[in-house]
């Protein structure tokens, strides 16, 4: 089963209060799950990685063997794709965790989109931070 997972993370203050937003869709585009939750204080990049990891884990829990990930953080997407190096010591363990989780899928992709193309996940982040 192939799932599409939109992920977003954000922090107010950088670092500051942060949250993640995840939207999981089936192959027809139907929404299977939406999740927005606070994750404590973090930087934007940490929140983006935590959203990615949570999205990967939700896809696994739902039984996916293929996953298409979509995010609006160019840094995270390009680091996972291997196009950017991971230099920040605080990000390295999160990057390794995400890559290890992805290795459990038969097939995976990750693509960067502009923020407005990731509006649902972004809205979940803001609702979690506002709530």
N, C-alpha and C positions, 0 to 999 in steps of 0.2 A: 504494500500500500504506500502510495506517495502522498505526502502532506506538504502544504506550503505554509511557512511560518513567518509572519511579519513580527519583527522585534524592535523595541526602542527602549532606551534608558535615558534618564535625565536627572540632573542635580540642580538645585537652586542654591547658588552660592559657590559651587565648584572649588573646594568641596562644600557640601551642605546637604540638607535633606534631599534624599533621592528616591527614585521609584523606577519600576520597570513596567513595560506594557507588551503584551504578547497576543497575537491573533493567529489561530490555527485554522486552516481551511483544508477541506478534502479536495479530491481531484476535480469535482464539479464547481469548486469555488464556494461551496457552502461553509459557513462558519461552524466549526465544531466546538471551539472554545475561545473565550476571551478572558484575559487575566491582567489586572493591574494591581500592583502592590508596592508598598513602601519597603525599602531595603536598608533604612538607616542613613547615616551620613556617608557620602562617597563623592568621588569626582564624576564628571560626566562620562569619562572613558570607562571607569570601573562599572558604572551603572549600565553602560552599553554592553559590556562583556557579560555582566550578570544576567541581563535580558537575553542575550544570545544563548548562554548556557541553560537558562531556564526553558527557553523555547526548544532547544535541542532535546532536553530531558522530557518535556511534555510530548513531543513528537514520538519519542521512544515509548513512553507510557501508553500512548494511544495506538501503538502497534505498527508504526511506520517502519519500513525498511529502506525507503527513499525519502529525502527531505530537500525541499527548496527553501532556503532562508533568504529573507529580504530585510535589509536594514538601511537606515539613513546615515549611519556613521561610516564615512569613507575610511577613516583610520582602521576601525575594527574589521570591516569587510576586506580591505586590502592586506591587512596583517594575516587574516585567516587564509586568504588566497595566496599568501607568500610573496606578494608584490612589495610590501613594506616590511622592514625589520621591526622587531619588538625590542625597543631599547629601554623602556621604563621597567625597573625592577618590580614594581607593584603590579604591573600588567602581565609579566611573564608567566606567573602561575595560572592566571585566568586564561591566557592564550593556550597554554598547555592543556588545561582542563577541557576547553572547548574542542581542541583538535583531537584529543583522546576520545571524547564523546562522539565526535563526527566519524571516527574510524569504525564505530560499531554499525554504521549504516552501509548497505550495499552500494548506495550511490547518494551523493549530496552535492548541492551547489549553493553558493552564496553570492548575492548580487546587491550592489549599492543602488539606491534610488534617492531622488530628491525628497526632502522632508514632506512636501505636500502629497507625495505618492505613498507615504507611510502614515497617513493621517489617523487611521484608526488606532494603531499602536501608540502614536504620539498622544492622542486624546486619553487613552487609558493611563499613561504616565501622569498627565496633568490632573486627571480626576483623582488618582491615588494621592498625589501631592496636595491637592486642594481638600481632600476628604479627611 
